[in-house]
Amino acid sequence: MVDFSRRDALVATVGVTTLAAASSANAATPSTPAQPAIDLSPRERRSLDFDWRFKLGHAQDPARDFGYGANQRTYAKAGATAANWQVSQLSDSQFDASAWTPVTLPHDWGVELPFVDNPAFVPSGKPDDEDLRAAHGYKPLGREFPETSVGWYRKTFALPATDAGKRLSIEFDGAFRDALVIVNGYVLSHEDSGYSPFRVDITDIANLGGDNSLVVRVDASIGEGWFYEGAGLYRHVWLVKTAAVHVPQWGVFVRAKIDGTLSIDTDLINEGAAPAEFELVQSVVDAQGKPVLALTAAQGRLPGWERQSLSQTAHIASPVLWSLETPHLYSLLTEVKVGAAVVDRFVTRFGVRSIAFDADKGFLLNGQSVKLKGTCNHQDHAGVGAAIPDALQVWRLEQLKSMGCNAYRAAHNPPTPELLDACDHLGMLVIDEARRMSSDPTSMDELERLVRRDRNHPSVILWSIGNEEPQQGTARGAKVATTMKRLVNRLDPSRLVIAAMDSGFGEGISAVIDVQGFNYRHEKMDDFHAKFPNVPIIGTESASTVATRGQYARDDAKLYVPAYDTEHPWWATTAELWWSHAADRPWMAGGFIWTGFDYRGEPTPFNRWPSISSHFGALDTCGFPKDNYYYYRAWWRPEPLLHLLPHWNWEGREGQPIAVWAHSNCDKVELFLNGKSQGVRDVVPNHHVEWSVLYAPGVIEAHGYKAGKVILRERRETAGPAAALRFTTDRSRLTADGQDVAILKVEVLDAKGRPVPRADDSVTFTVTGPGQVIGVGNGNPTSHEPDLASQRKAFNGLCQAIVRTQREPGQLRVVASAPGLKPASVVIGVSARNA
């Protein structure tokens, strides 16, 4: 998995030409210095992601669910292994799961299931008509599909006898959903949430000096969202070993001011009977591992089975600030000594920066106004579903940064920790969001875990407690919000609270939250600002243009919408209308477009079979840019840009008018058809330019002018039949850790090397060496091809494969081939982690 102390982040690419080059780059260039690894011994934290076995169970039939719930004795006798008392057949340590499917975590079994139509759906003809199964991408998950909605995971791991006296736990970063954890036949945990991390203490029942059985039953019958959520152990799992006296999970909180003042709260726990005289020693190192601060040691006495919190202040001289351009991270190393021995080490990454929201100036980072150019995103990618590898998380953020995006809203749930780590290192601001807006004990516990886990991330700038909630404009909603905000403020007084609202602005929870979130309804912002001039405003969801990559006419039969910035639901706007509004208002902190990437489910405006994914993204489900990507790129980045659309293959439309657009931040753009000028257009800031051109095969070419000189040229040529494949990889070297991935792109070209815009050839991927294809995609919102496969049809000339390494070094070669086309290949070096 990605470890930023060992793997550098990749450079975000800029400009049309640079972007094209980057897509075929053979090597990654570091954009941030590598942070040295820190030795945490005697604490151990090791991955449990490997060597699992998986099999579907059954939500209704105990006989097909390995005996789980076969009688009323499920919880009668803890740890029982006798057939008439055991929790399930898997409680038996000798259970043979060798025939089950071997899997590596993260794993989403939902993405492996077929697509299933809903014959019971009858369209009503209303504008917002939708098949509710479309919202989750037509995967057979839910109570109507008992045979595919429960999954069992099993693995065996050894613990040495030398672990005697240690505290042992398993940490799950998240499981979807309703996870039952059974260790050595004992039911140790039952976690409802599909997004919250949870910890399971196994100390008392662990087999030391022998094997241990870990079984997890995951039940995805009940969902939490209205979008594809996946199924299974789709996040990492860890084995943690500590001494009795140690820093508990998320037990250190660092608050830093830009003058270098640090406020540090450290929790210590003694999970042993004997009282301990301890010494707490803390120090800070910079991003290069250089010591910059040593705190005065603190001593104390910690009685058995008690927890204490210590607060300290310190000062870093001339701190390097965390910013979007230089996301510098410090590390606080906490050492716990009992007697003269170090019994625990714990590292906490943090950044030194200030954040503020001002009703007149918008958002300020380190005292400077920063317009939030954000995107909302679900945790979903072509080929792998919700089980996004760490390196793919980084790659996705890089695509957003190349567009000019500087902020990320985790919609609508706590993100995976590695996403926030990547945001910290790449310089991406984050709205961190709770899944449920409720003050019941379970929801409050999930909220507390979210804040405790994420409060040290400098990228996190706001806590979001809700999204378009039914109670948002009511007095009851205000009570719920007050309870949630009180907890957030107690755990983290350094950040403000927001909620994303789509109605009731100025009512209900508006009086409670610190920053007003507007989901769409940008036309109401001016009136709200006039009425509440002291309340900061953000567009928490903006635009929602719908577009299908590479399509330039609406096709209700194929369920495609044009990629021009012209179509949107009634409650939304175009990208251009929204951003031109936001850019002109300094009091508006910015906004988050819906969405950065297409995602499974919510296939608006075609919420019916066979649509299986959304059209909202600036990039499709593979991360291939749509034309709107370049609109934002033109106005969200300072570099000159010129992007021309559409393609120029319009066979059968000779002499008919074609709408030609350009997205550019040049002063003027001139368009040529086969060398003849079609006119010059002045570029109005935050707007596109366009022409109506009578189609003739050949070339359209745009010239971008700055100060009267041509500085950019962009062309589209009429392509011939498909003749060859072009195959590129995002990285030329990977780590042999069984988790690292390369993102492979296939383009279909004609005999002259020009992209064939409508190509749909079936591409096969063949791998030799230490790796495997773990997912494929093409961005087609109606494709029902399997994601876990070795082949994929191109969609409008493009498709993608994701290749994961194995745990051995070597050379990885991937060949892309298609019938009748010249094949292509890439070679990727796979090295040991420290090679």
Helices and strands as residue ranges (DSSP letters): H 16-23, E 44-47, E 52-56, G 62-64, G 89-91, E 101-103, G 110-112, G 134-136, E 150-159, G 161-163, E 167-172, E 179-183, E 186-191, E 198-201, G 203-205, E 210-219, E 237-242, E 245-246, E 252-256, E 261-270, E 276-285, E 291-294, E 298-302, E 306-315, E 330-338, E 341-350, E 355-358, E 362-365, E 368-369, E 372-377, H 390-403, E 407-410, H 417-426, E 429-433, H 441-454, E 460-467, H 475-491, E 496-501, G 508-511, E 515-519, G 522-524, H 525-531, E 537-542, H 575-583, E 588-594, H 627-636, E 642-645, E 657-664, E 668-673, E 676-682, E 689-694, E 699-706, E 709-717, E 724-729, E 733-735, E 741-749, E 762-768, E 771-777, E 791-793, E 798-805, E 810-817, E 824-831
